[in-house]
Amino acid sequence: MTNAVIQPDGWAKAKGYANGMLAPDGTLYVGGQIGWTAEQIFETHDFIGQMEQALCNIVTVVEAAGGRVENITRLTWFVTDKSEYIVRQREIGDVYRRVLGRHFPAMSMLVVAGLVEDEALLEIEATAYIAP
């Protein structure tokens, strides 16, 4: 058995990476998602708006692999502005619960100097387990 590339329907093709890779054992690795749409367009330059879009993108990849939010086991956040994250905790919590509900997987957060896409304010990658 080999890994399956997960590419949600209607999404622009990823260049040089996969949006998701589903291993034969059911582990889904979701590539870092940023705050752009399926067409790779940033509709907002606001941290909260980009965060919501990135989380929605993760859910879309998980669902394209046959999973649900509850299958997400880990999130790794990369943020470019620690103070923005800290100041907007209430909004972050509200958006997080709107997208992922009360499902809280293991999480890590790293503050980074920048991301490959200049407009991106954060990037979130995920791991999920979807029983084969």
The 8 nearest C-alpha neighbors of each residue, nearest first, counted from 0:
[[1, 23, 2, 22, 3, 24, 21, 25],
 [2, 0, 23, 3, 22, 21, 4, 24],
 [1, 3, 22, 21, 23, 20, 4, 0],
 [4, 2, 21, 20, 5, 1, 22, 23],
 [3, 5, 20, 19, 6, 21, 17, 2],
 [6, 4, 19, 20, 64, 3, 18, 7],
 [5, 7, 18, 4, 8, 19, 10, 60],
 [8, 6, 63, 10, 60, 9, 5, 59],
 [9, 7, 10, 6, 63, 11, 37, 59],
 [8, 10, 7, 11, 37, 38, 6, 12],
 [11, 9, 37, 8, 7, 38, 12, 6],
 [10, 12, 38, 37, 13, 9, 39, 8],
 [11, 13, 10, 14, 6, 17, 18, 38],
 [12, 14, 16, 17, 11, 15, 18, 10],
 [15, 13, 16, 12, 17, 11, 18, 39],
 [14, 16, 13, 17, 12, 18, 30, 19],
 [17, 15, 14, 13, 18, 30, 19, 12],
 [18, 16, 19, 13, 4, 30, 20, 5],
 [19, 17, 30, 29, 6, 5, 13, 16],
 [18, 20, 29, 5, 17, 28, 30, 4],
 [21, 19, 4, 28, 3, 27, 5, 2],
 [20, 22, 27, 3, 2, 26, 25, 28],
 [21, 23, 2, 26, 24, 25, 27, 20],
 [24, 22, 25, 2, 0, 1, 21, 131],
 [23, 25, 22, 26, 131, 130, 21, 129],
 [26, 24, 129, 130, 131, 128, 23, 22],
 [25, 27, 128, 22, 24, 21, 127, 129],
 [28, 26, 21, 127, 126, 20, 128, 22],
 [27, 29, 126, 20, 19, 125, 30, 21],
 [28, 30, 19, 125, 124, 18, 126, 27],
 [31, 29, 18, 124, 19, 32, 28, 17],
 [30, 32, 124, 123, 122, 29, 33, 125],
 [33, 31, 53, 123, 122, 124, 30, 56],
 [32, 34, 122, 53, 35, 121, 119, 123],
 [35, 33, 49, 53, 52, 50, 41, 119],
 [34, 36, 41, 40, 39, 33, 52, 42],
 [35, 37, 39, 38, 40, 41, 34, 52],
 [36, 38, 10, 39, 11, 9, 35, 40],
 [37, 39, 36, 11, 40, 10, 35, 9],
 [40, 38, 36, 35, 37, 11, 41, 10],
 [41, 39, 35, 36, 38, 42, 37, 34],
 [42, 40, 35, 43, 34, 36, 39, 44],
 [41, 43, 40, 35, 44, 36, 34, 49],
 [44, 42, 45, 41, 48, 49, 34, 35],
 [43, 45, 46, 49, 118, 41, 42, 48],
 [44, 46, 48, 43, 47, 49, 120, 50],
 [45, 47, 49, 48, 50, 120, 44, 121],
 [48, 46, 50, 49, 45, 51, 91, 90],
 [49, 47, 51, 45, 50, 46, 43, 52],
 [50, 48, 34, 52, 46, 51, 47, 53],
 [49, 51, 47, 53, 48, 52, 46, 34],
 [52, 50, 54, 48, 49, 53, 55, 47],
 [51, 53, 34, 55, 49, 50, 54, 56],
 [54, 52, 34, 33, 56, 50, 32, 55],
 [55, 53, 57, 51, 56, 52, 50, 58],
 [56, 54, 52, 58, 57, 53, 51, 59],
 [55, 57, 53, 59, 54, 58, 52, 60],
 [58, 56, 54, 60, 59, 55, 61, 53],
 [57, 59, 55, 61, 56, 60, 62, 68],
 [58, 60, 56, 62, 57, 61, 63, 55],
 [59, 61, 63, 57, 62, 58, 7, 56],
 [62, 60, 58, 66, 64, 63, 59, 57],
 [61, 63, 66, 65, 59, 64, 60, 67],
 [64, 62, 60, 65, 61, 7, 59, 5],
 [63, 65, 61, 62, 66, 5, 60, 21],
 [66, 64, 62, 63, 61, 67, 129, 60],
 [67, 65, 62, 61, 64, 129, 70, 68],
 [66, 68, 69, 70, 62, 61, 65, 58],
 [67, 69, 70, 71, 99, 58, 66, 61],
 [68, 70, 67, 71, 102, 72, 66, 99],
 [71, 69, 127, 68, 128, 67, 129, 66],
 [72, 70, 127, 69, 68, 126, 73, 104],
 [73, 71, 104, 127, 126, 105, 70, 128],
 [74, 72, 105, 126, 104, 125, 106, 71],
 [75, 73, 125, 106, 124, 105, 76, 107],
 [74, 76, 107, 124, 123, 106, 108, 125],
 [75, 77, 123, 108, 122, 107, 109, 78],
 [76, 78, 109, 122, 121, 110, 108, 123],
 [79, 77, 121, 110, 80, 111, 120, 76],
 [78, 80, 111, 110, 120, 113, 112, 121],
 [81, 79, 83, 82, 78, 84, 110, 120],
 [80, 82, 84, 83, 110, 85, 79, 78],
 [81, 83, 85, 84, 80, 86, 87, 79],
 [84, 82, 86, 80, 81, 85, 87, 46],
 [83, 85, 81, 82, 87, 86, 88, 80],
 [84, 86, 82, 83, 87, 88, 81, 80],
 [87, 85, 83, 84, 88, 82, 89, 81],
 [86, 88, 90, 84, 85, 89, 91, 83],
 [87, 89, 91, 90, 85, 86, 92, 84],
 [90, 88, 92, 91, 87, 93, 86, 94],
 [91, 89, 93, 92, 87, 88, 94, 47],
 [90, 92, 88, 94, 89, 93, 95, 87],
 [91, 93, 95, 89, 90, 94, 88, 96],
 [92, 94, 90, 96, 91, 95, 97, 89],
 [95, 93, 97, 91, 96, 92, 90, 51],
 [94, 96, 92, 98, 97, 93, 99, 91],
 [95, 97, 100, 99, 93, 98, 94, 101],
 [98, 96, 94, 95, 100, 99, 93, 92],
 [97, 99, 95, 96, 100, 94, 55, 54],
 [100, 98, 96, 95, 102, 97, 68, 101],
 [101, 99, 96, 102, 97, 98, 95, 68],
 [100, 102, 96, 103, 99, 95, 97, 98],
 [101, 103, 100, 99, 69, 104, 68, 96],
 [102, 104, 101, 105, 106, 99, 72, 100],
 [105, 103, 72, 73, 106, 102, 71, 74],
 [104, 106, 73, 72, 74, 103, 107, 75],
 [107, 105, 74, 73, 75, 104, 108, 76],
 [106, 108, 75, 76, 74, 109, 105, 73],
 [109, 107, 76, 75, 77, 110, 106, 78],
 [108, 110, 77, 76, 111, 78, 107, 75],
 [109, 111, 78, 79, 77, 81, 108, 80],
 [112, 110, 79, 113, 78, 109, 77, 114],
 [111, 113, 79, 110, 114, 80, 78, 77],
 [114, 112, 111, 79, 115, 117, 120, 78],
 [113, 115, 116, 117, 119, 112, 111, 121],
 [114, 116, 117, 113, 119, 118, 122, 33],
 [117, 115, 119, 114, 118, 113, 33, 120],
 [116, 118, 119, 115, 114, 113, 120, 121],
 [117, 119, 116, 120, 44, 41, 114, 34],
 [120, 118, 116, 117, 121, 33, 34, 114],
 [121, 119, 79, 46, 78, 118, 49, 122],
 [122, 120, 78, 77, 119, 79, 33, 123],
 [121, 123, 33, 77, 32, 31, 76, 78],
 [124, 122, 76, 31, 32, 75, 77, 74],
 [125, 123, 31, 75, 30, 74, 29, 32],
 [126, 124, 74, 29, 73, 28, 75, 127],
 [125, 127, 28, 73, 27, 72, 71, 29],
 [128, 126, 71, 27, 72, 70, 26, 129],
 [129, 127, 26, 70, 25, 27, 130, 71],
 [128, 130, 25, 66, 70, 26, 131, 127],
 [129, 131, 25, 128, 24, 26, 66, 70],
 [130, 25, 129, 24, 23, 26, 128, 22]]
